[in-house]
Amino acid sequence: MGIAVNGVDVTDAEISRELAHHQQAANPLKAAVHEVVLRRVLLAEADRLGIEADNDDDRIEALFEREVAVPQADDEACRRYYQAHLQRFTTGELVEARHILFQVTPAAPLELLREAGEQILAELQARPERFEELARQYSNCPSGAVGGSLGQLARGQCVPEFDALLFRLRPGELAGRLLETRFGLHIVQVLRRIEGRAPPFEAVRGHIADTLRRESWQRALHQYLHILVGRADIEGVALEGATSPLVQ
Protein backbone atom coordinates (compact mmCIF):
# COMPACT_ATOMS: atom_id res chain seq x y z
CA MET A 1 0.00 0.00 0.00
CA GLY A 2 1.26 3.47 -0.90
CA ILE A 3 1.09 6.57 1.25
CA ALA A 4 -1.76 9.02 0.70
CA VAL A 5 -3.14 12.08 2.48
CA ASN A 6 -6.82 12.87 2.01
CA GLY A 7 -6.91 10.65 -1.04
CA VAL A 8 -3.84 12.16 -2.76
CA ASP A 9 -0.77 9.94 -3.13
CA VAL A 10 2.58 10.97 -1.70
CA THR A 11 5.19 10.50 -4.42
CA ASP A 12 8.64 8.99 -4.09
CA ALA A 13 10.05 12.23 -5.49
CA GLU A 14 8.58 14.23 -2.60
CA ILE A 15 10.08 11.85 -0.06
CA SER A 16 13.46 11.86 -1.83
CA ARG A 17 13.64 15.65 -1.77
CA GLU A 18 12.77 15.72 1.94
CA LEU A 19 15.18 12.91 2.79
CA ALA A 20 18.21 15.18 2.34
CA HIS A 21 17.08 17.24 5.36
CA HIS A 22 16.96 14.29 7.76
CA GLN A 23 20.29 12.53 7.40
CA GLN A 24 21.09 13.06 11.08
CA ALA A 25 17.83 11.45 12.25
CA ALA A 26 17.85 7.97 13.79
CA ASN A 27 15.65 6.81 10.90
CA PRO A 28 16.04 9.32 8.02
CA LEU A 29 13.43 7.70 5.77
CA LYS A 30 10.79 7.58 8.51
CA ALA A 31 11.50 11.20 9.47
CA ALA A 32 11.22 12.32 5.84
CA VAL A 33 7.94 10.48 5.30
CA HIS A 34 6.44 11.95 8.47
CA GLU A 35 7.51 15.44 7.49
CA VAL A 36 6.02 15.19 4.00
CA VAL A 37 2.75 13.81 5.33
CA LEU A 38 2.47 16.37 8.10
CA ARG A 39 3.14 19.24 5.68
CA ARG A 40 0.35 17.89 3.47
CA VAL A 41 -1.99 17.89 6.50
CA LEU A 42 -1.05 21.44 7.46
CA LEU A 43 -1.37 22.80 3.95
CA ALA A 44 -4.76 21.14 3.59
CA GLU A 45 -5.88 22.94 6.74
CA ALA A 46 -4.49 26.22 5.38
CA ASP A 47 -6.55 25.62 2.23
CA ARG A 48 -9.67 24.97 4.27
CA LEU A 49 -9.20 28.21 6.20
CA GLY A 50 -8.35 30.22 3.08
CA ILE A 51 -4.85 31.13 4.28
CA GLU A 52 -2.66 32.46 1.47
CA ALA A 53 1.00 33.47 1.38
CA ASP A 54 3.95 33.64 -1.00
CA ASN A 55 5.05 30.04 -0.34
CA ASP A 56 4.08 26.92 1.59
CA ASP A 57 6.38 27.64 4.53
CA ASP A 58 4.81 31.06 5.00
CA ARG A 59 1.33 29.55 4.76
CA ILE A 60 2.15 27.07 7.52
CA GLU A 61 3.63 29.85 9.65
CA ALA A 62 0.48 31.94 9.12
CA LEU A 63 -1.63 28.94 10.06
CA PHE A 64 0.26 28.54 13.33
CA GLU A 65 -0.03 32.26 14.11
CA ARG A 66 -3.78 32.12 13.59
CA GLU A 67 -4.61 28.81 15.26
CA VAL A 68 -1.94 28.31 17.94
CA ALA A 69 -2.17 31.29 20.24
CA VAL A 70 -0.84 31.31 23.81
CA PRO A 71 -1.05 34.08 26.42
CA GLN A 72 1.95 35.92 27.82
CA ALA A 73 3.17 34.53 31.15
CA ASP A 74 2.03 36.72 34.04
CA ASP A 75 4.24 37.95 36.85
CA GLU A 76 3.08 35.28 39.29
CA ALA A 77 3.92 32.44 36.89
CA CYS A 78 7.34 33.95 36.21
CA ARG A 79 8.08 34.23 39.91
CA ARG A 80 7.07 30.62 40.51
CA TYR A 81 9.41 29.51 37.72
CA TYR A 82 12.21 31.65 39.14
CA GLN A 83 11.89 30.10 42.60
CA ALA A 84 11.58 26.56 41.27
CA HIS A 85 14.61 26.92 38.97
CA LEU A 86 16.79 29.25 41.01
CA GLN A 87 19.72 26.89 40.55
CA ARG A 88 19.66 27.49 36.79
CA PHE A 89 20.26 31.19 37.28
CA THR A 90 22.94 30.80 39.95
CA THR A 91 26.50 31.45 38.81
CA GLY A 92 29.83 31.14 40.54
CA GLU A 93 28.90 28.05 42.57
CA LEU A 94 31.90 25.74 42.99
CA VAL A 95 32.87 22.66 44.97
CA GLU A 96 36.33 21.40 45.79
CA ALA A 97 36.20 17.61 45.67
CA ARG A 98 38.20 14.41 45.49
CA HIS A 99 37.37 10.87 44.51
CA ILE A 100 38.68 7.34 44.14
CA LEU A 101 37.73 5.64 40.88
CA PHE A 102 37.37 1.89 40.45
CA GLN A 103 37.30 1.39 36.69
CA VAL A 104 35.49 -1.58 35.18
CA THR A 105 37.73 -3.67 32.88
CA PRO A 106 37.61 -7.27 31.61
CA ALA A 107 40.11 -8.14 34.33
CA ALA A 108 38.12 -6.27 36.98
CA PRO A 109 34.39 -7.04 36.67
CA LEU A 110 31.82 -4.88 38.38
CA GLU A 111 31.08 -7.34 41.19
CA LEU A 112 34.70 -7.51 42.31
CA LEU A 113 35.12 -3.74 42.04
CA ARG A 114 32.00 -3.13 44.09
CA GLU A 115 33.26 -5.44 46.83
CA ALA A 116 36.68 -3.76 46.88
CA GLY A 117 35.14 -0.28 46.73
CA GLU A 118 32.80 -0.95 49.62
CA GLN A 119 35.68 -2.25 51.74
CA ILE A 120 37.73 0.90 51.07
CA LEU A 121 34.70 3.11 51.68
CA ALA A 122 34.17 1.43 55.05
CA GLU A 123 37.84 2.05 55.90
CA LEU A 124 37.49 5.73 54.99
CA GLN A 125 34.36 6.07 57.08
CA ALA A 126 36.35 4.79 60.03
CA ARG A 127 39.61 6.59 59.17
CA PRO A 128 38.92 9.55 56.82
CA GLU A 129 42.50 10.79 57.12
CA ARG A 130 43.58 7.88 54.84
CA PHE A 131 41.77 9.27 51.76
CA GLU A 132 44.88 10.57 49.96
CA GLU A 133 46.84 7.43 50.76
CA LEU A 134 44.11 5.10 49.48
CA ALA A 135 43.45 7.23 46.40
CA ARG A 136 47.10 6.96 45.41
CA GLN A 137 47.01 3.23 45.98
CA TYR A 138 43.70 2.26 44.39
CA SER A 139 42.27 4.97 42.11
CA ASN A 140 42.24 4.31 38.37
CA CYS A 141 41.93 8.04 37.68
CA PRO A 142 45.01 10.21 37.00
CA SER A 143 43.85 12.28 39.98
CA GLY A 144 44.95 9.39 42.18
CA ALA A 145 48.52 10.66 41.87
CA VAL A 146 47.48 13.78 43.78
CA GLY A 147 45.40 12.01 46.38
CA GLY A 148 42.23 11.95 44.29
CA SER A 149 41.91 15.74 44.08
CA LEU A 150 39.65 17.03 41.32
CA GLY A 151 40.22 20.68 42.20
CA GLN A 152 37.34 23.13 41.96
CA LEU A 153 34.37 22.10 39.86
CA ALA A 154 31.41 24.10 38.58
CA ARG A 155 27.99 22.68 37.84
CA GLY A 156 27.87 20.84 34.55
CA GLN A 157 31.57 19.97 34.36
CA CYS A 158 31.02 16.32 35.27
CA VAL A 159 28.62 13.64 34.08
CA PRO A 160 25.10 14.33 35.43
CA GLU A 161 25.04 11.72 38.20
CA PHE A 162 28.46 12.78 39.50
CA ASP A 163 27.50 16.43 39.24
CA ALA A 164 24.27 15.89 41.18
CA LEU A 165 26.09 14.15 44.02
CA LEU A 166 28.82 16.78 44.24
CA PHE A 167 26.37 19.60 44.76
CA ARG A 168 24.30 17.61 47.23
CA LEU A 169 27.15 16.87 49.67
CA ARG A 170 28.06 19.23 52.48
CA PRO A 171 31.63 20.50 52.99
CA GLY A 172 33.74 17.68 54.40
CA GLU A 173 31.07 15.07 53.71
CA LEU A 174 32.04 11.67 52.35
CA ALA A 175 29.32 10.06 50.22
CA GLY A 176 27.84 7.14 52.13
CA ARG A 177 27.74 4.82 49.15
CA LEU A 178 29.60 4.15 45.93
CA LEU A 179 28.53 6.24 42.95
CA GLU A 180 28.20 4.38 39.65
CA THR A 181 28.88 6.23 36.38
CA ARG A 182 29.95 5.15 32.92
CA PHE A 183 33.55 5.44 34.12
CA GLY A 184 33.11 2.95 36.95
CA LEU A 185 32.51 3.21 40.69
CA HIS A 186 33.52 6.25 42.72
CA ILE A 187 34.12 7.14 46.33
CA VAL A 188 33.39 10.86 46.51
CA GLN A 189 34.12 13.53 49.09
CA VAL A 190 33.44 17.26 48.95
CA LEU A 191 36.04 19.30 50.81
CA ARG A 192 34.73 22.81 50.33
CA ARG A 193 31.86 24.73 48.74
CA ILE A 194 31.78 28.21 47.29
CA GLU A 195 28.19 29.38 47.14
CA GLY A 196 27.07 31.05 43.93
CA ARG A 197 24.81 34.04 43.43
CA ALA A 198 21.53 34.30 41.59
CA PRO A 199 20.55 37.52 39.77
CA PRO A 200 17.48 39.34 41.06
CA PHE A 201 14.13 38.28 39.60
CA GLU A 202 13.73 41.54 37.69
CA ALA A 203 16.96 40.88 35.77
CA VAL A 204 15.72 37.58 34.35
CA ARG A 205 11.95 38.12 34.20
CA GLY A 206 11.98 38.73 30.44
CA HIS A 207 13.98 35.58 29.79
CA ILE A 208 11.62 33.55 32.01
CA ALA A 209 8.54 34.97 30.27
CA ASP A 210 10.00 33.99 26.89
CA THR A 211 10.78 30.49 28.17
CA LEU A 212 7.29 29.97 29.58
CA ARG A 213 5.64 31.27 26.42
CA ARG A 214 7.80 28.98 24.26
CA GLU A 215 6.94 25.97 26.43
CA SER A 216 3.23 26.84 26.31
CA TRP A 217 3.41 27.25 22.55
CA GLN A 218 5.09 23.87 22.15
CA ARG A 219 2.36 22.18 24.19
CA ALA A 220 -0.39 23.96 22.29
CA LEU A 221 1.20 23.12 18.94
CA HIS A 222 1.59 19.50 19.96
CA GLN A 223 -2.14 19.31 20.73
CA TYR A 224 -3.10 21.15 17.56
CA LEU A 225 -1.07 18.82 15.34
CA HIS A 226 -2.66 15.77 16.93
CA ILE A 227 -6.12 17.20 16.28
CA LEU A 228 -5.30 17.82 12.61
CA VAL A 229 -3.70 14.40 12.17
CA GLY A 230 -6.71 12.77 13.80
CA ARG A 231 -9.09 14.52 11.37
CA ALA A 232 -7.04 13.78 8.25
CA ASP A 233 -7.42 10.69 6.10
CA ILE A 234 -3.89 9.25 6.15
CA GLU A 235 -3.12 5.92 4.50
CA GLY A 236 0.04 3.83 4.53
CA VAL A 237 1.76 5.36 7.57
CA ALA A 238 1.02 5.89 11.26
CA LEU A 239 1.81 9.52 11.90
CA GLU A 240 2.72 10.93 15.29
CA GLY A 241 2.59 14.67 14.71
CA ALA A 242 4.92 15.54 17.60
CA THR A 243 7.83 13.74 15.94
CA SER A 244 8.05 16.30 13.19
CA PRO A 245 10.78 18.96 13.08
CA LEU A 246 7.92 21.39 12.48
CA VAL A 247 7.24 21.37 16.23
CA GLN A 248 10.81 22.12 17.26
N, C-alpha and C positions, 0 to 999 in steps of 0.2 A: 504493500500500500504506500502511495506517495504522501507527501505532506501538502495539506491545503488549509487555507484560512477563509472561512465564510464562502466556501465553494470554489475558491480560486487557487490553483496549484502554485506551490512554491517551486521555482525552477532551480536546477543544479547551478546555473550561472549566478543566481542571487547568492546562494550559499557559498560558492567559490569566492566571490568578491568579498563577502563578509569574513571569510575564513582567515584572510591575511591580518585581520585586526585582533585575532584571538590566539596567536601562537604561544603566548605565555600561559594560557589557561590549562588546567589539568586535563581537560578534554576539549581541544580546540574545535572539533567538528560539532560537538553537542552545544558548545557555547555559541557558535556561529548560527546554527539552526534556531536556537532559542531567540537570538537577537533578531534574526530575520522575521520570525513569526511574531514576536512581540511588536516590532515596528509595524507590521501589517495591521495588527490589532489596534494600535494607537492611531495610525493614519485612517483606519476605517471609522474610528470614533471622531476624529477631526472632521472627516467628511460628513458624518451624521449631524455634527454641530455647526457645520458651515464655516469652519475655521480655515482661513486662507493665509498664505505667506509666500515668500519668494522661493522657499525650498522645503523639503520634507522635515529637515531638522528644525527649522524655524516653526513649522506647523506643530510639531510635537512639543516644542518649548511653549508655544502659545496655548496649547491644550493644557499643559501642566499649570501654567499661570492662571488659567481660567478655572480649572476644576480641582486643583490641589492647593487650597489656601489654608494657611495656619496663622494663628494670632501671634503677635509679639509677646515674648515672655515678660510678665510683670515683675515688679521689684521684689515681691515676696518669693516668687519662684527662683529668681536669681540669687537671692540671699540663701535660700535653702540649698541650692547647688553649691554655692561658695562654702558653706559650713560643712557640707557632706564631702567635698573634694578639696578641702583646705591643703591637703598634702601635695596636690598637683601644683599649687601655686607657690609652695614654699621653696625657697632657694637657699643655698649655702649650708644645707644640712649634711653633716659628714659623720662617719664613724671611723675610729681607728680599731682595726681588728686583726686577729690572727687565726690560723686554722692548721689542722693536720689532715692531709688528704690520703685516703686509702684508695688507690686506683685499681679498678677492675681490669684484670688481664687474663689470658688463658691459663696462666700459671697461678693466678690468684683469683679464684671464683668468688662471687659475691658472698656466699655463705661463710667462707673462711675469713674474708675481710670483715664481715659484720662481727664475727666472734672476736677477732683481734681488736677491732675498733672499740667494741663495748668494754673489753678488758682495760684498754688504755684510758678510755673515758672514765671508768670507775677509779682508776689510779689517780687521774687528774682531779676528780671530785674529792678524793681523800687528800691529795698532795698537789694543789694547784701550782705551786712553785716549780714543778717539774715540766711545765708546758714547753719551754724552749728546748730543754734537753730531749724530750720525747719527740718533738717536731723534727729536730735534727736527725734523730735516729730512725723515725718511721715514716715521715711524710714523703709522698711521691710528687709533691709540688716543689718547684725551684725555691719557693719561699721557705722550705724546710731548712735551707742553709742559713737563714737568718732567724731561726727560731719560730718559723711559721708566720712571720709578720707580713701582712698585706698592705700596711701603710694606711693612709686615709682614703676612704671610699665614699663616693657620692651615690645617691639613689640612681639605679639604672646601670651602674657599671658592671654588675655581676648578673649571672643568670637569675631569672625571677625568684625561684625558691630560695636561693642563697641571699638575694637582696632582701626578701621579705623577712627572713630570720635576722639578718644583721640589724635591721631598723626596728626590730621588736625587742631585742635584748637590751638590758640596762647596762650602764658602764660597769665593767668588772665581771659581768655575768657570763658564765660558761653554759652553753646550751646543754640541756639535760638529756638530750638524745642525739644520735648520729643523724646528720642531714644527708639525704641521698639526692644527688644531681647526676647529670649525664657524665660528669667527670669521675664519679665514684662516691665514696662516703667521706663525710667531713666531721671533724670535731671543731666547733666554732666558739670563739670567745671574743666579745667586744671589750676593748680596754677603755675607750673614751668616746664620748659623743660631743659633737658641736651642733647645737640646735640651729636650725635655719630660721628664716624670717619669711612671713607671707605678706604680700602687698595688701594695702587696705582694700576693702570691698569696692569702693568707688573707682579704684584704678583698673579693676578687671571686670566691672559690670558689663561694659559693652561686649567684651569677648565672651562672657558667660551668656549674655542674651543671644548672641550669634550662634553659639553652640546649641543652646536649647531650641532655638528656632530651626536649626539644621536637623537636629534629632527629631523634632516634631514633624518636619517636612518629610523626612525619610519614612517615618511610620505611616503618615498619611498617604504618601505615594505608594508604599507597599500595599496598603489596603485598597487603594484605587486600582492598581494594576491587577490585583486578584479579582476585583469586581469585573473589570473589563474582560479578563481571560475567561472568567466563568460564564459571561454572556456570549462570548464568541463561539463560533462553530469551528473548532480546530481538529483536524484529522491527521493521523500519522505520527503525532508526537505529544507527549505529556509535558505541558509547559508550566513551569513554576515561575511566575512573573518576577519574583524577587531575586532570581539568579541573574537577571540581565544587568549588564553594565549601565543601562539606562537609569538604574536606581542608585548608582554610586554618587 
